[in-house]
Structure formats: structure tokens, C-alpha cells
Amino acid sequence: MSAAQSSEPVSFRAPIELGGKTATGIEVPQEVAAALEVTVAPDFAAALDADADARRHFDAMAYSHRLRRVLSVEDAKTDETRRRRIAKAVATLREGRRP
């Protein structure tokens, strides 16, 4: 019986040492940095830029929280909803509150 037909789970392991070389000779850096950027729509960015406190709080938020705010605005189906969500986001950010 092959592994694909077996009812037992199949697992693979690949040990990695940070800051050194693996058994395969691949060098691994001590720290791996990942730049996570959120693209903010121009109308939302303009609203944030118009309110220094809102912009400061938005920029200090974690990537996932910034993404949540941006997606909320981008997912609006109408312009009215979009404007309302931008206004609400700026107001809550100005106060330093999370959604």
C-alpha cells in the first residue's frame, strides 16, 4: 500500500537553525524581517491626513488592524456607505479607539 493510500498521516520535518547553516548548507539569517504594507485608498488617506491624531493612531496600529480599517472602506457598495465608513474610522481613530 502506498503512502497516498495509507490511512496513517504523513509528516515531513525540516530542521532550521537561525543564524547558521542547515544540514543542506543553506544559510539562514538570524532575523527575518517582513514588511507588511497596507495600501490606503486616496479618499481615506486624505481624510487621515486632514486629522493628525487619526493619522498618528492609524500609523501606530498593527498591520492586521490597519488592514481591517482599509477593507471596511473598500468593501462599501455605495459612495454614501464609503463616506460614512471613512468618517466613522477617522472619528474612532481620533479618539484612539479600536473598531
Buried (B, 14 or more C-beta within 10 A) or exposed (E): EEEEEEEEEEEEEEEEEEEEEEEEEEEEEEEEEEEEEBEBEEEBBEBBEEBEEBBEBBEEBEEEBBBBBBEBBEEBEEEEEBBEBBEBBBEBBBEEEEE
